[in-house]
Amino acid sequence: MRIIDAIPTRKGYVVVLGLPRTFYAGEKFEVAIERKIVGPFFDELNYWESILRAPTQSLSLDVIAPRGAKFRAPEVILPPRREFDAAIRGKTFQLRIKKPAAHEPYRLSWLKS
C-alpha cells in the first residue's frame, strides 16, 4: 500500500493508506505496519499508545530497548476482556493481543532504567 496522506494530530500522525485494489464486502486482507519511534527512552516515564480504527484480528507490538537501557515496571492498559500475552525477552518487550477492540485505547508504559 502507498501512503496517500499524513494528517498531523496532537500526538503524532494519522496515515491514510491507499489499498492496492478494490475490495468487496466480506473480503479480508492483512495489513502489516512497522514504525520506528525515536527517543522513547529519554524521559522517566515512557509510553506507546494507539487506537485501532477498524476491526482487527490481532495486534503485535515489539519494543526494543536501546543499548544500555532496559524495561522497568512495564504496565499494559487494555479494554476489558481482551486476551493478551506480554513478556520481556532480553531487551525486547513483546505484547500480543487476540481480537483487539476497535475504537478503544491501548497503552504500554514503562519507567526509564
Biotite code that builds the C-alpha atoms (Angstrom):
import biotite.structure as struc

atoms = struc.array([
    struc.Atom([0.000, 0.000, 0.000], chain_id="A", res_id=1, res_name="MET", atom_name="CA", element="C"),
    struc.Atom([1.143, 3.511, -0.532], chain_id="A", res_id=2, res_name="ARG", atom_name="CA", element="C"),
    struc.Atom([0.697, 6.499, 1.757], chain_id="A", res_id=3, res_name="ILE", atom_name="CA", element="C"),
    struc.Atom([-1.987, 8.850, 0.431], chain_id="A", res_id=4, res_name="ILE", atom_name="CA", element="C"),
    struc.Atom([-1.791, 11.445, 3.201], chain_id="A", res_id=5, res_name="ASP", atom_name="CA", element="C"),
    struc.Atom([-0.309, 12.011, 6.678], chain_id="A", res_id=6, res_name="ALA", atom_name="CA", element="C"),
    struc.Atom([-2.592, 14.094, 8.866], chain_id="A", res_id=7, res_name="ILE", atom_name="CA", element="C"),
    struc.Atom([-0.894, 15.702, 11.894], chain_id="A", res_id=8, res_name="PRO", atom_name="CA", element="C"),
    struc.Atom([-2.566, 15.254, 15.306], chain_id="A", res_id=9, res_name="THR", atom_name="CA", element="C"),
    struc.Atom([-1.608, 16.344, 18.825], chain_id="A", res_id=10, res_name="ARG", atom_name="CA", element="C"),
    struc.Atom([0.198, 13.033, 19.421], chain_id="A", res_id=11, res_name="LYS", atom_name="CA", element="C"),
    struc.Atom([1.641, 12.204, 16.000], chain_id="A", res_id=12, res_name="GLY", atom_name="CA", element="C"),
    struc.Atom([0.049, 11.457, 12.637], chain_id="A", res_id=13, res_name="TYR", atom_name="CA", element="C"),
    struc.Atom([-2.893, 9.584, 11.180], chain_id="A", res_id=14, res_name="VAL", atom_name="CA", element="C"),
    struc.Atom([-1.686, 7.990, 7.957], chain_id="A", res_id=15, res_name="VAL", atom_name="CA", element="C"),
    struc.Atom([-4.169, 7.357, 5.130], chain_id="A", res_id=16, res_name="VAL", atom_name="CA", element="C"),
    struc.Atom([-3.192, 4.297, 3.092], chain_id="A", res_id=17, res_name="LEU", atom_name="CA", element="C"),
    struc.Atom([-4.277, 3.516, -0.466], chain_id="A", res_id=18, res_name="GLY", atom_name="CA", element="C"),
    struc.Atom([-5.472, -0.066, -0.946], chain_id="A", res_id=19, res_name="LEU", atom_name="CA", element="C"),
    struc.Atom([-3.837, -1.972, -3.825], chain_id="A", res_id=20, res_name="PRO", atom_name="CA", element="C"),
    struc.Atom([-7.231, -2.757, -5.434], chain_id="A", res_id=21, res_name="ARG", atom_name="CA", element="C"),
    struc.Atom([-10.975, -2.542, -4.802], chain_id="A", res_id=22, res_name="THR", atom_name="CA", element="C"),
    struc.Atom([-12.198, -4.901, -2.073], chain_id="A", res_id=23, res_name="PHE", atom_name="CA", element="C"),
    struc.Atom([-15.738, -6.253, -1.832], chain_id="A", res_id=24, res_name="TYR", atom_name="CA", element="C"),
    struc.Atom([-17.987, -6.654, 1.229], chain_id="A", res_id=25, res_name="ALA", atom_name="CA", element="C"),
    struc.Atom([-16.824, -9.593, 3.336], chain_id="A", res_id=26, res_name="GLY", atom_name="CA", element="C"),
    struc.Atom([-13.394, -9.798, 1.702], chain_id="A", res_id=27, res_name="GLU", atom_name="CA", element="C"),
    struc.Atom([-10.468, -9.856, 4.125], chain_id="A", res_id=28, res_name="LYS", atom_name="CA", element="C"),
    struc.Atom([-6.877, -8.717, 3.769], chain_id="A", res_id=29, res_name="PHE", atom_name="CA", element="C"),
    struc.Atom([-3.857, -8.372, 6.017], chain_id="A", res_id=30, res_name="GLU", atom_name="CA", element="C"),
    struc.Atom([-2.086, -5.114, 6.789], chain_id="A", res_id=31, res_name="VAL", atom_name="CA", element="C"),
    struc.Atom([1.337, -5.242, 8.462], chain_id="A", res_id=32, res_name="ALA", atom_name="CA", element="C"),
    struc.Atom([2.544, -1.899, 9.778], chain_id="A", res_id=33, res_name="ILE", atom_name="CA", element="C"),
    struc.Atom([6.012, -1.165, 11.100], chain_id="A", res_id=34, res_name="GLU", atom_name="CA", element="C"),
    struc.Atom([7.005, 2.112, 12.651], chain_id="A", res_id=35, res_name="ARG", atom_name="CA", element="C"),
    struc.Atom([10.045, 3.427, 14.439], chain_id="A", res_id=36, res_name="LYS", atom_name="CA", element="C"),
    struc.Atom([9.627, 5.688, 17.442], chain_id="A", res_id=37, res_name="ILE", atom_name="CA", element="C"),
    struc.Atom([12.750, 7.773, 18.029], chain_id="A", res_id=38, res_name="VAL", atom_name="CA", element="C"),
    struc.Atom([13.719, 8.734, 21.577], chain_id="A", res_id=39, res_name="GLY", atom_name="CA", element="C"),
    struc.Atom([11.244, 6.768, 23.706], chain_id="A", res_id=40, res_name="PRO", atom_name="CA", element="C"),
    struc.Atom([13.789, 6.084, 26.481], chain_id="A", res_id=41, res_name="PHE", atom_name="CA", element="C"),
    struc.Atom([14.775, 9.677, 27.308], chain_id="A", res_id=42, res_name="PHE", atom_name="CA", element="C"),
    struc.Atom([12.082, 10.562, 29.858], chain_id="A", res_id=43, res_name="ASP", atom_name="CA", element="C"),
    struc.Atom([11.466, 8.938, 33.259], chain_id="A", res_id=44, res_name="GLU", atom_name="CA", element="C"),
    struc.Atom([8.073, 7.607, 32.083], chain_id="A", res_id=45, res_name="LEU", atom_name="CA", element="C"),
    struc.Atom([7.893, 6.282, 28.512], chain_id="A", res_id=46, res_name="ASN", atom_name="CA", element="C"),
    struc.Atom([4.862, 5.006, 26.644], chain_id="A", res_id=47, res_name="TYR", atom_name="CA", element="C"),
    struc.Atom([3.265, 3.796, 23.428], chain_id="A", res_id=48, res_name="TRP", atom_name="CA", element="C"),
    struc.Atom([-0.448, 4.180, 22.841], chain_id="A", res_id=49, res_name="GLU", atom_name="CA", element="C"),
    struc.Atom([-2.840, 3.625, 19.980], chain_id="A", res_id=50, res_name="SER", atom_name="CA", element="C"),
    struc.Atom([-6.481, 3.259, 18.994], chain_id="A", res_id=51, res_name="ILE", atom_name="CA", element="C"),
    struc.Atom([-7.402, 0.817, 16.234], chain_id="A", res_id=52, res_name="LEU", atom_name="CA", element="C"),
    struc.Atom([-9.799, 2.426, 13.771], chain_id="A", res_id=53, res_name="ARG", atom_name="CA", element="C"),
    struc.Atom([-11.022, -0.807, 12.130], chain_id="A", res_id=54, res_name="ALA", atom_name="CA", element="C"),
    struc.Atom([-11.829, -4.396, 13.137], chain_id="A", res_id=55, res_name="PRO", atom_name="CA", element="C"),
    struc.Atom([-8.553, -6.257, 13.633], chain_id="A", res_id=56, res_name="THR", atom_name="CA", element="C"),
    struc.Atom([-7.676, -9.972, 14.093], chain_id="A", res_id=57, res_name="GLN", atom_name="CA", element="C"),
    struc.Atom([-4.518, -9.425, 16.124], chain_id="A", res_id=58, res_name="SER", atom_name="CA", element="C"),
    struc.Atom([-2.091, -6.777, 17.321], chain_id="A", res_id=59, res_name="LEU", atom_name="CA", element="C"),
    struc.Atom([1.611, -7.488, 17.898], chain_id="A", res_id=60, res_name="SER", atom_name="CA", element="C"),
    struc.Atom([3.961, -4.947, 19.423], chain_id="A", res_id=61, res_name="LEU", atom_name="CA", element="C"),
    struc.Atom([7.712, -5.376, 19.974], chain_id="A", res_id=62, res_name="ASP", atom_name="CA", element="C"),
    struc.Atom([9.541, -2.558, 21.745], chain_id="A", res_id=63, res_name="VAL", atom_name="CA", element="C"),
    struc.Atom([13.327, -2.939, 21.637], chain_id="A", res_id=64, res_name="ILE", atom_name="CA", element="C"),
    struc.Atom([15.352, -1.099, 24.263], chain_id="A", res_id=65, res_name="ALA", atom_name="CA", element="C"),
    struc.Atom([18.430, 0.759, 23.024], chain_id="A", res_id=66, res_name="PRO", atom_name="CA", element="C"),
    struc.Atom([21.929, -0.183, 24.188], chain_id="A", res_id=67, res_name="ARG", atom_name="CA", element="C"),
    struc.Atom([22.326, 0.475, 27.914], chain_id="A", res_id=68, res_name="GLY", atom_name="CA", element="C"),
    struc.Atom([18.588, 0.683, 28.623], chain_id="A", res_id=69, res_name="ALA", atom_name="CA", element="C"),
    struc.Atom([16.055, -1.886, 29.757], chain_id="A", res_id=70, res_name="LYS", atom_name="CA", element="C"),
    struc.Atom([12.397, -2.121, 30.679], chain_id="A", res_id=71, res_name="PHE", atom_name="CA", element="C"),
    struc.Atom([11.414, -1.383, 34.265], chain_id="A", res_id=72, res_name="ARG", atom_name="CA", element="C"),
    struc.Atom([7.896, -1.692, 35.678], chain_id="A", res_id=73, res_name="ALA", atom_name="CA", element="C"),
    struc.Atom([6.060, -2.171, 32.355], chain_id="A", res_id=74, res_name="PRO", atom_name="CA", element="C"),
    struc.Atom([2.302, -1.623, 32.557], chain_id="A", res_id=75, res_name="GLU", atom_name="CA", element="C"),
    struc.Atom([-0.227, -2.660, 29.905], chain_id="A", res_id=76, res_name="VAL", atom_name="CA", element="C"),
    struc.Atom([-3.641, -0.953, 29.828], chain_id="A", res_id=77, res_name="ILE", atom_name="CA", element="C"),
    struc.Atom([-6.253, -2.615, 27.603], chain_id="A", res_id=78, res_name="LEU", atom_name="CA", element="C"),
    struc.Atom([-10.024, -2.572, 27.196], chain_id="A", res_id=79, res_name="PRO", atom_name="CA", element="C"),
    struc.Atom([-11.746, -5.155, 29.432], chain_id="A", res_id=80, res_name="PRO", atom_name="CA", element="C"),
    struc.Atom([-11.929, -8.838, 28.453], chain_id="A", res_id=81, res_name="ARG", atom_name="CA", element="C"),
    struc.Atom([-9.096, -8.893, 25.903], chain_id="A", res_id=82, res_name="ARG", atom_name="CA", element="C"),
    struc.Atom([-6.841, -11.951, 25.618], chain_id="A", res_id=83, res_name="GLU", atom_name="CA", element="C"),
    struc.Atom([-3.190, -10.964, 25.571], chain_id="A", res_id=84, res_name="PHE", atom_name="CA", element="C"),
    struc.Atom([0.360, -12.175, 26.171], chain_id="A", res_id=85, res_name="ASP", atom_name="CA", element="C"),
    struc.Atom([3.070, -9.839, 27.454], chain_id="A", res_id=86, res_name="ALA", atom_name="CA", element="C"),
    struc.Atom([6.690, -10.774, 28.129], chain_id="A", res_id=87, res_name="ALA", atom_name="CA", element="C"),
    struc.Atom([10.160, -9.306, 28.388], chain_id="A", res_id=88, res_name="ILE", atom_name="CA", element="C"),
    struc.Atom([12.635, -11.305, 26.330], chain_id="A", res_id=89, res_name="ARG", atom_name="CA", element="C"),
    struc.Atom([16.115, -9.857, 26.690], chain_id="A", res_id=90, res_name="GLY", atom_name="CA", element="C"),
    struc.Atom([15.958, -6.213, 25.579], chain_id="A", res_id=91, res_name="LYS", atom_name="CA", element="C"),
    struc.Atom([12.554, -6.641, 23.899], chain_id="A", res_id=92, res_name="THR", atom_name="CA", element="C"),
    struc.Atom([9.099, -6.202, 25.396], chain_id="A", res_id=93, res_name="PHE", atom_name="CA", element="C"),
    struc.Atom([6.558, -8.214, 23.396], chain_id="A", res_id=94, res_name="GLN", atom_name="CA", element="C"),
    struc.Atom([2.802, -7.676, 23.511], chain_id="A", res_id=95, res_name="LEU", atom_name="CA", element="C"),
    struc.Atom([0.363, -9.890, 21.572], chain_id="A", res_id=96, res_name="ARG", atom_name="CA", element="C"),
    struc.Atom([-3.398, -9.227, 21.633], chain_id="A", res_id=97, res_name="ILE", atom_name="CA", element="C"),
    struc.Atom([-6.001, -11.509, 20.060], chain_id="A", res_id=98, res_name="LYS", atom_name="CA", element="C"),
    struc.Atom([-9.038, -9.747, 18.580], chain_id="A", res_id=99, res_name="LYS", atom_name="CA", element="C"),
    struc.Atom([-8.314, -6.236, 19.878], chain_id="A", res_id=100, res_name="PRO", atom_name="CA", element="C"),
    struc.Atom([-11.320, -3.951, 20.183], chain_id="A", res_id=101, res_name="ALA", atom_name="CA", element="C"),
    struc.Atom([-11.694, -1.152, 17.654], chain_id="A", res_id=102, res_name="ALA", atom_name="CA", element="C"),
    struc.Atom([-12.060, 2.442, 18.889], chain_id="A", res_id=103, res_name="HIS", atom_name="CA", element="C"),
    struc.Atom([-10.634, 1.599, 22.344], chain_id="A", res_id=104, res_name="GLU", atom_name="CA", element="C"),
    struc.Atom([-7.311, 2.850, 23.756], chain_id="A", res_id=105, res_name="PRO", atom_name="CA", element="C"),
    struc.Atom([-4.314, 0.545, 24.153], chain_id="A", res_id=106, res_name="TYR", atom_name="CA", element="C"),
    struc.Atom([-1.309, 1.709, 26.172], chain_id="A", res_id=107, res_name="ARG", atom_name="CA", element="C"),
    struc.Atom([2.058, 0.330, 27.204], chain_id="A", res_id=108, res_name="LEU", atom_name="CA", element="C"),
    struc.Atom([4.159, 2.370, 29.643], chain_id="A", res_id=109, res_name="SER", atom_name="CA", element="C"),
    struc.Atom([7.497, 1.728, 31.353], chain_id="A", res_id=110, res_name="TRP", atom_name="CA", element="C"),
    struc.Atom([9.990, 3.557, 33.542], chain_id="A", res_id=111, res_name="LEU", atom_name="CA", element="C"),
    struc.Atom([13.467, 4.554, 32.437], chain_id="A", res_id=112, res_name="LYS", atom_name="CA", element="C"),
    struc.Atom([16.111, 2.125, 33.700], chain_id="A", res_id=113, res_name="SER", atom_name="CA", element="C"),
])
